[in-house]
Amino acid sequence: MVRTALVTVGLLTCSNVFMTFAWYAHLRNLRGRAWYVAAIVSWSIALFEYLLQVPANRVGYGAFDLGQLKIIQEVITLSVFVVFAFFYFKTPPAWNHIVAFICILAAVAFAFWKPAE
């Protein structure tokens, strides 16, 4: 279970790095280019996202239920985005973003909470 969790989280993290660049890097790097150029570049980057994301979900499904996989992916997405925004766009997180992230971490706790039967 621990190995499965580590592989799943590792692949999802790498996948989300590609996804974040595909979604947002064009705002800085291709700002003066036509939108369809940005779309083609983004799709090219997104291919690598899917080459990691699909195996991550296949490895993780069974060890985690579908809802747990999704909440794991969302936390990873936000974590990667905060680092990306800070280092790539020089945008520090605001206090309200931090509070929102704490709320999402609470959602993780609820997603993994097994109530007593």
Backbone as ProteinMPNN parsed JSONL, in Angstrom:
{"seq_chain_A": "MVRTALVTVGLLTCSNVFMTFAWYAHLRNLRGRAWYVAAIVSWSIALFEYLLQVPANRVGYGAFDLGQLKIIQEVITLSVFVVFAFFYFKTPPAWNHIVAFICILAAVAFAFWKPAE", "coords_chain_A": {"N_chain_A": [[0.824, -1.208, 0.0], [1.939, 1.285, 0.793], [3.986, 1.594, -1.072], [2.47, 1.672, -3.434], [0.992, 4.003, -2.964], [3.084, 5.901, -2.912], [4.115, 5.672, -5.537], [1.837, 6.393, -7.002], [1.337, 9.047, -6.076], [3.797, 10.213, -6.765], [3.85, 9.936, -9.609], [1.524, 11.413, -10.218], [2.298, 13.915, -9.293], [4.466, 14.56, -11.002], [3.034, 14.521, -13.401], [1.317, 16.685, -12.951], [3.091, 18.803, -12.937], [3.762, 19.011, -15.661], [1.142, 19.519, -16.581], [0.558, 22.0, -15.377], [2.451, 23.679, -16.574], [1.55, 23.393, -19.215], [-0.962, 24.603, -19.047], [-0.462, 27.238, -18.117], [2.112, 28.398, -18.701], [2.272, 29.532, -21.231], [1.166, 32.023, -20.901], [3.182, 33.643, -20.103], [5.365, 33.028, -21.793], [4.452, 32.89, -24.473], [2.972, 35.098, -25.012], [2.792, 37.123, -26.988], [2.112, 35.709, -29.22], [-0.196, 34.07, -31.505], [-3.313, 32.709, -30.305], [-3.782, 30.066, -31.092], [-1.261, 29.04, -31.589], [-0.235, 28.961, -29.009], [-2.053, 27.085, -28.019], [-1.39, 24.754, -29.482], [1.261, 24.332, -28.642], [0.737, 23.992, -25.914], [-0.888, 21.669, -25.982], [1.023, 19.877, -26.872], [2.749, 19.774, -24.683], [0.945, 18.802, -22.822], [0.593, 16.183, -23.624], [2.661, 14.757, -22.381], [1.847, 15.038, -19.788], [-0.446, 13.372, -19.756], [0.75, 10.928, -20.32], [1.84, 10.327, -17.909], [-0.188, 10.712, -16.03], [-2.296, 8.891, -16.634], [-1.14, 6.259, -16.134], [-0.657, 6.716, -13.388], [-3.223, 6.907, -12.252], [-4.159, 4.362, -12.874], [-2.419, 2.747, -11.389], [-3.011, 3.659, -8.815], [-5.778, 3.264, -8.476], [-7.891, 1.21, -6.747], [-6.164, 0.737, -4.61], [-6.819, 3.177, -3.689], [-10.031, 4.718, -3.561], [-12.168, 6.092, -6.164], [-12.965, 8.735, -5.507], [-11.039, 9.407, -3.57], [-8.707, 9.299, -5.136], [-9.206, 11.491, -6.793], [-9.267, 13.669, -4.97], [-6.668, 13.559, -3.99], [-5.296, 14.176, -6.347], [-6.205, 16.811, -6.733], [-5.127, 18.199, -4.523], [-2.412, 17.861, -5.049], [-2.295, 19.217, -7.503], [-2.876, 21.874, -6.706], [-0.74, 22.307, -4.953], [1.502, 22.07, -6.658], [0.862, 24.18, -8.354], [1.063, 26.448, -6.643], [3.821, 26.503, -6.093], [4.773, 26.786, -8.726], [3.581, 29.266, -9.479], [4.847, 30.954, -7.68], [7.646, 30.681, -8.239], [7.85, 30.794, -11.084], [6.187, 32.845, -12.005], [6.644, 34.71, -10.102], [4.792, 35.233, -8.073], [3.639, 35.494, -4.962], [1.708, 33.473, -2.626], [-1.454, 34.673, -1.519], [-3.043, 35.547, 1.61], [-5.701, 34.637, 1.668], [-5.645, 32.627, -0.235], [-4.061, 30.773, 1.041], [-5.699, 30.107, 3.23], [-7.819, 28.949, 1.814], [-6.489, 26.737, 0.771], [-5.972, 25.327, 3.117], [-8.574, 24.608, 3.754], [-9.029, 22.809, 1.685], [-7.228, 20.835, 2.395], [-8.542, 19.956, 4.655], [-10.681, 18.765, 3.377], [-9.372, 16.593, 2.279], [-8.832, 15.13, 4.592], [-11.465, 14.422, 5.301], [-12.134, 12.885, 3.056], [-10.562, 10.632, 3.38], [-11.304, 9.69, 5.806], [-12.563, 7.178, 7.765], [-15.535, 6.412, 8.971], [-16.715, 5.095, 12.102], [-18.263, 1.949, 12.197]], "CA_chain_A": [[0.0, 0.0, 0.0], [2.797, 2.467, 0.855], [4.648, 1.713, -2.383], [1.437, 2.094, -4.387], [0.709, 5.417, -2.683], [4.235, 6.703, -3.341], [4.161, 5.674, -7.005], [0.696, 7.177, -7.47], [1.58, 10.469, -5.776], [4.948, 10.642, -7.558], [3.426, 10.098, -11.004], [0.583, 12.533, -10.293], [3.06, 15.157, -9.119], [5.158, 14.825, -12.274], [1.981, 14.835, -14.363], [0.814, 18.028, -12.678], [4.095, 19.779, -13.371], [3.507, 19.205, -17.093], [-0.164, 20.138, -16.748], [0.621, 23.408, -14.993], [3.152, 24.38, -17.653], [0.679, 23.418, -20.391], [-2.072, 25.531, -18.828], [-0.147, 28.614, -17.737], [3.396, 28.943, -19.15], [2.073, 30.346, -22.435], [0.818, 33.4, -20.509], [4.445, 34.371, -20.0], [6.299, 32.748, -22.885], [3.868, 33.021, -25.813], [1.991, 36.174, -24.889], [2.671, 37.856, -28.239], [1.779, 34.791, -30.321], [-1.615, 33.764, -31.677], [-3.806, 31.751, -29.319], [-3.685, 28.697, -31.583], [0.133, 28.614, -31.375], [-0.181, 28.592, -27.581], [-2.822, 25.851, -27.851], [-0.609, 23.625, -30.022], [2.377, 24.11, -27.713], [0.161, 23.448, -24.679], [-1.275, 20.278, -26.246], [2.256, 19.083, -26.944], [3.198, 19.569, -23.301], [-0.07, 18.001, -22.142], [0.808, 14.774, -23.948], [3.502, 14.177, -21.334], [0.99, 14.947, -18.603], [-1.282, 12.185, -19.855], [1.599, 9.736, -20.259], [2.103, 10.068, -16.49], [-1.439, 10.722, -15.278], [-3.058, 7.654, -16.858], [-0.577, 5.18, -15.299], [-0.83, 7.035, -11.972], [-4.572, 6.525, -11.848], [-4.28, 2.909, -12.955], [-1.706, 2.185, -10.242], [-3.664, 4.049, -7.57], [-7.155, 2.803, -8.355], [-7.928, -0.072, -6.036], [-5.606, 1.116, -3.31], [-7.649, 4.337, -3.356], [-11.253, 4.757, -4.359], [-12.168, 7.147, -7.172], [-13.013, 10.027, -4.827], [-9.732, 9.646, -2.952], [-7.77, 9.633, -6.215], [-9.484, 12.854, -7.251], [-8.861, 14.648, -3.958], [-5.196, 13.539, -4.011], [-4.893, 14.922, -7.54], [-6.478, 18.241, -6.54], [-4.131, 18.745, -3.586], [-1.148, 17.925, -5.788], [-2.431, 20.295, -8.484], [-2.732, 23.164, -6.031], [0.626, 22.409, -4.427], [2.38, 22.36, -7.793], [0.542, 25.516, -8.848], [1.617, 27.457, -5.731], [5.272, 26.553, -6.345], [4.917, 27.33, -10.076], [3.233, 30.694, -9.46], [5.864, 31.666, -6.918], [8.947, 30.699, -8.9], [7.794, 31.101, -12.516], [5.529, 34.138, -12.197], [7.025, 35.584, -8.98], [3.544, 35.59, -7.404], [3.49, 34.784, -3.682], [0.313, 33.211, -2.293], [-2.115, 35.616, -0.625], [-3.555, 34.887, 2.811], [-6.947, 33.935, 1.374], [-5.288, 31.389, -0.943], [-3.568, 29.853, 2.068], [-6.878, 29.63, 3.955], [-8.533, 28.047, 0.909], [-5.717, 25.5, 0.699], [-6.229, 24.618, 4.379], [-9.904, 24.004, 3.605], [-8.884, 21.641, 0.812], [-6.591, 19.786, 3.206], [-9.614, 19.391, 5.48], [-11.427, 17.868, 2.482], [-8.586, 15.359, 2.197], [-9.081, 14.381, 5.823], [-12.797, 13.826, 5.201], [-12.139, 11.879, 1.997], [-9.89, 9.442, 3.856], [-11.859, 9.349, 7.105], [-13.424, 5.982, 7.799], [-16.369, 6.479, 10.167], [-16.931, 3.829, 12.819], [-19.507, 1.282, 11.751]], "C_chain_A": [[0.859, 1.26, 0.0], [3.488, 2.679, -0.485], [3.659, 2.208, -3.433], [1.127, 3.577, -4.204], [1.853, 6.302, -3.165], [4.335, 6.787, -4.856], [3.042, 6.543, -7.558], [0.938, 8.666, -7.276], [2.75, 10.998, -6.603], [4.581, 10.884, -9.017], [2.455, 11.263, -11.165], [1.293, 13.874, -10.133], [3.783, 15.522, -10.414], [4.154, 15.213, -13.361], [1.498, 16.267, -14.188], [1.827, 19.115, -13.001], [3.897, 20.068, -14.862], [2.182, 19.926, -17.327], [-0.113, 21.639, -16.453], [1.362, 24.224, -16.048], [2.271, 24.469, -18.897], [-0.417, 24.465, -20.235], [-1.643, 26.982, -18.704], [1.144, 29.199, -18.301], [3.25, 29.82, -20.384], [1.71, 31.789, -22.102], [2.065, 34.271, -20.391], [5.282, 34.231, -21.264], [5.745, 33.03, -24.277], [2.832, 34.14, -25.858], [1.761, 36.912, -26.207], [2.291, 36.992, -29.429], [0.274, 34.563, -30.378], [-2.039, 32.671, -30.686], [-3.634, 30.312, -29.789], [-2.25, 28.171, -31.513], [0.297, 28.159, -29.929], [-0.918, 27.271, -27.351], [-2.035, 24.636, -28.338], [0.571, 23.298, -29.112], [1.862, 23.468, -26.427], [-0.261, 21.993, -24.864], [-0.049, 19.368, -26.302], [2.798, 18.782, -25.551], [2.24, 18.627, -22.573], [0.047, 16.515, -22.472], [1.616, 14.088, -22.858], [2.741, 14.083, -20.014], [0.194, 13.655, -18.632], [-0.466, 10.899, -19.808], [1.978, 9.373, -18.827], [0.811, 9.916, -15.686], [-2.22, 9.415, -15.431], [-2.455, 6.494, -16.066], [-0.741, 5.453, -13.803], [-2.198, 6.599, -11.482], [-4.782, 5.016, -11.91], [-3.586, 2.224, -11.788], [-2.494, 2.438, -8.962], [-5.062, 3.514, -7.375], [-7.185, 1.386, -7.803], [-7.352, 0.126, -4.659], [-6.384, 2.316, -2.77], [-8.945, 4.218, -4.141], [-11.206, 5.981, -5.272], [-12.17, 8.541, -6.54], [-11.683, 10.38, -4.176], [-8.69, 10.001, -3.998], [-7.962, 11.084, -6.666], [-9.02, 13.889, -6.242], [-7.337, 14.696, -3.838], [-4.7, 14.389, -5.176], [-5.104, 16.415, -7.357], [-5.472, 18.886, -5.599], [-2.778, 18.867, -4.277], [-1.193, 19.073, -6.789], [-2.221, 21.653, -7.828], [-1.33, 23.364, -5.479], [1.61, 22.762, -5.535], [2.136, 23.772, -8.298], [1.129, 26.607, -7.961], [3.116, 27.614, -5.965], [5.537, 27.188, -7.71], [4.669, 28.838, -10.083], [4.313, 31.502, -8.749], [7.176, 31.787, -7.69], [8.899, 31.153, -10.361], [7.197, 32.474, -12.793], [5.838, 35.138, -11.087], [5.79, 36.103, -8.237], [3.422, 34.82, -6.102], [2.007, 34.535, -3.372], [-0.219, 34.262, -1.32], [-2.702, 34.843, 0.558], [-4.827, 34.099, 2.515], [-6.702, 32.653, 0.575], [-4.801, 30.34, 0.045], [-4.736, 29.261, 2.859], [-7.669, 28.643, 3.09], [-7.809, 26.702, 0.813], [-5.91, 24.672, 1.97], [-7.599, 23.938, 4.337], [-9.839, 22.758, 2.721], [-8.19, 20.502, 1.551], [-7.6, 19.156, 4.157], [-10.462, 18.43, 4.642], [-10.692, 16.542, 2.323], [-8.849, 14.503, 3.429], [-10.45, 13.7, 5.775], [-12.847, 12.727, 4.146], [-11.526, 10.561, 2.47], [-10.412, 8.95, 5.209], [-12.804, 8.167, 6.977], [-14.26, 6.047, 9.079], [-16.562, 5.095, 10.796], [-18.267, 3.235, 12.394], [-20.233, 0.678, 12.915]], "O_chain_A": [[0.548, 2.212, -0.716], [3.569, 3.804, -0.978], [3.993, 3.079, -4.236], [1.013, 4.318, -5.181], [1.611, 7.349, -3.765], [4.609, 7.855, -5.402], [3.261, 7.339, -8.472], [0.763, 9.455, -8.205], [2.693, 12.126, -7.094], [4.951, 11.905, -9.596], [2.545, 12.018, -12.133], [0.92, 14.856, -10.774], [3.715, 16.665, -10.867], [4.403, 16.129, -14.145], [1.293, 16.981, -15.17], [1.441, 20.242, -13.309], [3.868, 21.227, -15.275], [2.097, 20.829, -18.159], [-0.674, 22.445, -17.195], [0.947, 25.335, -16.379], [2.245, 25.504, -19.564], [-0.762, 25.144, -21.202], [-2.372, 27.876, -19.134], [1.257, 30.422, -18.372], [4.025, 30.759, -20.566], [1.92, 32.684, -22.92], [2.002, 35.488, -20.561], [5.847, 35.212, -21.749], [6.508, 33.378, -25.178], [1.914, 34.104, -26.677], [0.627, 37.289, -26.505], [2.162, 37.502, -30.542], [-0.441, 34.832, -29.413], [-1.236, 31.828, -30.286], [-3.367, 29.427, -28.976], [-2.049, 26.963, -31.388], [0.888, 27.114, -29.656], [-0.46, 26.433, -26.575], [-2.018, 23.6, -27.673], [0.85, 22.13, -28.843], [2.462, 22.526, -25.91], [-0.015, 21.166, -23.986], [-0.087, 18.229, -25.836], [3.251, 17.671, -25.278], [2.667, 17.764, -21.806], [-0.362, 15.675, -21.671], [1.297, 12.969, -22.453], [2.962, 13.167, -19.223], [0.161, 12.922, -17.644], [-0.946, 9.883, -19.305], [2.39, 8.245, -18.558], [0.729, 9.092, -14.775], [-2.748, 8.894, -14.448], [-3.197, 5.794, -15.377], [-0.944, 4.518, -13.028], [-2.318, 5.992, -10.418], [-5.505, 4.456, -11.087], [-4.092, 1.238, -11.253], [-2.63, 1.547, -8.123], [-5.501, 3.325, -6.24], [-6.561, 0.479, -8.354], [-7.956, -0.26, -3.658], [-6.583, 2.455, -1.563], [-8.962, 3.683, -5.249], [-10.303, 6.81, -5.158], [-11.449, 9.429, -6.997], [-11.251, 11.532, -4.229], [-7.877, 10.901, -3.785], [-6.992, 11.807, -6.891], [-8.43, 14.897, -6.629], [-6.773, 15.766, -3.609], [-3.801, 15.214, -5.018], [-4.266, 17.21, -7.782], [-5.014, 20.001, -5.85], [-2.078, 19.865, -4.107], [-0.225, 19.824, -6.909], [-1.472, 22.486, -8.34], [-0.791, 24.47, -5.531], [2.451, 23.647, -5.37], [3.081, 24.487, -8.633], [1.644, 27.6, -8.475], [3.622, 28.734, -6.029], [6.424, 28.031, -7.839], [5.465, 29.596, -10.635], [4.648, 32.608, -9.172], [7.749, 32.872, -7.782], [9.818, 31.829, -10.824], [7.639, 33.182, -13.698], [5.362, 36.273, -11.115], [5.745, 37.262, -7.824], [3.134, 33.623, -6.117], [1.147, 35.302, -3.807], [0.488, 34.687, -0.406], [-2.838, 33.621, 0.501], [-5.015, 33.008, 3.053], [-7.467, 31.696, 0.693], [-5.098, 29.155, -0.102], [-4.764, 28.06, 3.127], [-8.134, 27.617, 3.587], [-8.449, 25.651, 0.779], [-6.0, 23.446, 1.902], [-7.758, 22.821, 4.829], [-10.521, 21.768, 2.987], [-8.527, 19.334, 1.353], [-7.527, 17.96, 4.437], [-10.911, 17.399, 5.144], [-11.321, 15.487, 2.241], [-9.062, 13.295, 3.322], [-10.583, 12.538, 6.162], [-13.544, 11.729, 4.335], [-11.926, 9.492, 2.01], [-9.991, 7.898, 5.692], [-13.731, 8.178, 6.167], [-13.746, 5.765, 10.161], [-16.569, 4.074, 10.108], [-19.265, 3.942, 12.253], [-21.293, 0.079, 12.738]]}, "name": "protein", "num_of_chains": 1, "seq": "MVRTALVTVGLLTCSNVFMTFAWYAHLRNLRGRAWYVAAIVSWSIALFEYLLQVPANRVGYGAFDLGQLKIIQEVITLSVFVVFAFFYFKTPPAWNHIVAFICILAAVAFAFWKPAE"}
